[in-house]
Amino acid sequence: MLPQYDYMKTTVTSVSEINVDIGISKNNLEKIIGLLNHDLADEYILLTKTKKYHWNVVDPRFNDLHKFLDEQYELLSVAVDDVAERARSLGGKSRATLKEFIESSQIREDPGAYPDGDSMLGNLLKDHETIIKTLRKHIEECQELEDEGTANFLTDKMEVHEKMAWMLRSFLHTK
Ligand SMILES: [Fe+2]
């Protein structure tokens, strides 16, 4: 039998690799890596939810929505990869198991539910708005922690989510 892996004992935020000497204190780096891992979990759950809806959408606009949701999935995929690698750039680990993502994300999945097209769009919109509000707080925190690089990085990510939210809102007003 394989030993039980206790994920709670992992220290994603501890900067333990080769010294990261970039003018930010170790303590601040660890806090920033924590923020990034939180954003990563949120985005990963939303990524999965977007794919679920891409697969299962039933709507008179099926062709448009099916393609649109796949495009949104691709955009989120890039964002997820960037956020994970940003945490690595600062010397931390990136959480990368479904268990950890689910347990540390504020975005909720809807197992067993297959909402109609508009509800899918509305759910995704709400999740993007939650992420945008969180990113806005994290940008401010990164500035307070004297990391303009990550503040700028998260600002770019927030803009990506704002654009995706606009597109979702526009779909909701075309009926
Ligand atoms: Fe597909």
Residues whose N, C-alpha, C, O or C-beta is under 5 A from the ligand:
A	BS01	LIG	none
